[in-house]
């Protein structure tokens, strides 16, 4: 489970073709179990407060051993005054470190 390091994140599924898995899970801080999980079909999305909730997805696997894919669109929102990108952002987000403005 992780945070992307932005204020809000939308994850939209555009297409699922011959896939199993891909179960999205949402986690409250400190929780040992997700408070929600589900598989999104094409045309469905989740919009989440990335600072308040962690998220992950289970492995996307072939449903029958043949080719398969899940096409997704991810939109991340951060206020311009708090913009922060690049390697430093990615490292801090993966380690749940505070952003430079909070340091």
C-alpha positions as CSV (number, residue, x, y, z in Angstrom):
1,X,0.0,0.0,0.0
2,X,1.2,3.5,-0.7
3,X,0.5,7.2,-1.2
4,X,1.4,8.9,-4.4
5,X,2.4,12.2,-2.7
6,X,-0.4,14.4,-4.1
7,X,-3.5,15.8,-2.7
8,X,-6.0,13.8,-4.7
9,X,-5.6,10.9,-7.1
10,X,-8.1,9.5,-9.5
11,X,-7.6,6.0,-10.9
12,X,-10.0,5.2,-13.8
13,X,-10.2,1.8,-15.6
14,X,-10.7,2.3,-19.3
15,X,-10.6,-1.3,-20.4
16,X,-10.1,-4.8,-19.0
17,X,-9.3,-7.5,-21.4
18,X,-8.9,-11.2,-20.3
19,X,-7.7,-10.2,-16.8
20,X,-8.2,-11.6,-13.3
21,X,-7.1,-9.8,-10.2
22,X,-6.6,-6.1,-10.2
23,X,-8.5,-5.7,-6.9
24,X,-8.2,-2.1,-5.6
25,X,-7.8,-1.7,-1.9
26,X,-8.2,1.4,0.2
27,X,-6.6,1.7,3.7
28,X,-7.1,4.1,6.6
29,X,-3.9,5.2,8.5
30,X,-2.6,2.5,10.7
31,X,-5.1,-0.1,9.6
32,X,-4.2,-3.7,9.3
33,X,-7.0,-4.4,6.8
34,X,-8.4,-2.3,4.0
35,X,-11.7,-0.6,4.7
36,X,-12.8,-1.1,1.1
37,X,-11.8,-3.4,-1.8
38,X,-13.3,-4.0,-5.2
39,X,-12.5,-4.6,-8.8
40,X,-13.3,-1.7,-11.2
41,X,-14.9,-2.5,-14.5
42,X,-14.3,-0.4,-17.6
43,X,-15.8,3.1,-17.1
44,X,-15.4,3.0,-13.3
45,X,-13.0,5.1,-11.2
46,X,-12.1,6.0,-7.7
47,X,-11.2,9.5,-6.6
48,X,-9.3,9.6,-3.3
49,X,-7.7,11.9,-0.8
50,X,-4.1,10.7,-1.3
51,X,-2.9,12.2,2.0
52,X,-5.6,10.6,4.1
53,X,-5.8,7.2,2.4
54,X,-3.3,4.7,1.2
55,X,-4.1,2.4,-1.7
56,X,-2.9,-0.6,-3.6
57,X,-4.0,-3.1,-6.2
58,X,-3.5,-6.8,-6.4
59,X,-1.6,-8.3,-9.3
60,X,-3.3,-8.1,-12.7
61,X,-3.1,-11.6,-14.1
62,X,-4.3,-13.3,-17.3
63,X,-7.7,-14.9,-16.8
64,X,-6.9,-17.9,-19.0
65,X,-3.1,-17.9,-19.5
66,X,-3.3,-15.9,-22.7
67,X,-2.6,-12.3,-23.4
68,X,-4.5,-9.8,-21.3
69,X,-4.3,-6.2,-20.1
70,X,-6.0,-3.6,-17.9
71,X,-5.8,0.0,-19.3
72,X,-6.0,2.7,-16.6
73,X,-5.8,6.4,-16.5
74,X,-4.3,8.0,-13.4
75,X,-4.8,11.7,-12.7
76,X,-3.0,13.3,-9.7
77,X,-3.9,16.8,-8.3
78,X,-1.6,19.0,-6.3
79,X,-2.0,22.7,-5.8
80,X,0.4,24.8,-7.8
81,X,1.8,26.5,-4.6
82,X,2.6,23.0,-3.3
83,X,3.9,21.5,-6.6
84,X,6.7,19.0,-6.1
85,X,7.9,16.6,-8.8
86,X,10.8,14.5,-9.9
87,X,13.0,12.0,-8.1
88,X,12.9,13.8,-4.7
89,X,9.1,13.7,-4.8
90,X,9.0,10.0,-5.8
91,X,11.4,9.0,-3.1
92,X,9.6,10.9,-0.4
93,X,6.2,9.6,-1.5
94,X,7.4,6.0,-1.5
95,X,8.8,6.5,2.0
96,X,5.9,8.6,3.3
97,X,8.2,11.5,4.1
98,X,6.9,15.0,4.5
99,X,7.0,17.3,1.5
100,X,9.6,20.1,1.5
101,X,7.0,22.7,2.5
102,X,6.2,20.7,5.6
103,X,9.9,20.1,6.5
